[in-house]
């Protein structure tokens, strides 16, 4: 396994911020006009009261002991230009082209359900709640492609503590922003019932690897990657990592989730990365690593995406071929 337990990771093994910033500068020069086109989208203005925020804005970060891979990073332009965000279109380049209309300031996250008291957090409060960490995670899509992404955030568990959930709360549901006037592609091109909904069992949400995420490559999240706040659950298929979150509910029973509602035979509630359970329409034994030369793209998929040492205990006693 490529993953190390957090206590075994040396600070020298964590990708320095300077390294990936310099790498990005190199990539900009190498890809020329195509990058410039994407850059125009990436620098789309986010209007905020009394100030302006840009998607290229740097974040103050610290190194994290929970960085979990030393694999080569997927180039910035692929991470931000090859996305699934169906509210903005079903093609991989649609979100980068269309998500500039997403209004990410002002932004609040409402907490409700089985909590001591409902609360509302604005995005600036969330950004200051804990030091923002650089964490490099593998990202595996259910469509059998993958990336290696340097995210910025802190453990979701730190935020959940501020929410003061009741002992009866066994699951966490995440609801994404949806305005059909802005995200009309979701209504026109899909049959999905919006807003997008995802959920985790409470112990999954409290696992230190589950990341409340505000940025990537040391900068604030571009709109197409789920700005201004999303979660990243690296041992699960990518659709479990809800984007552009506006509401979090603590509930007693398993919440409805968008893709499980759409087709429960293809998209389970748990959706842990599992090379031994194929999607009904393709194998999950291997994956295509985006951004690598064609001859080097094919990778062997790892159980739990390589994070078994940290998360396998969560599923003791479960049949992972049935509870996918």
Secondary structure, DSSP 8 states (H G I E B T S, - for coil): -----GGG--GGGS--HHHHHHHHHHHHHHHTHHHHHHHHHHT-EEEETTEEEETT-B--EEE-TT----S----HHHHHHS---GGG-SSTTHHHHHGGG---SS-EEEEEESBSS-EEEEHHHHHHHS-EEEEEEEEE-TTSEEEEEEEEEEEHHHHHHHHTB-TT--EEEEEE---TTT-HHHHHH----SS-EEEEEHHHHHSTT-EEEEEETTEE--GGGT-S-EEE-TTB-GGGS--SEEEEEEESS----HHHHH-TTTS-SS-B--TTS-BTTB--SEEEETTS-GGG-EEE--GGGGTHHHHGGGGTT--TTT--
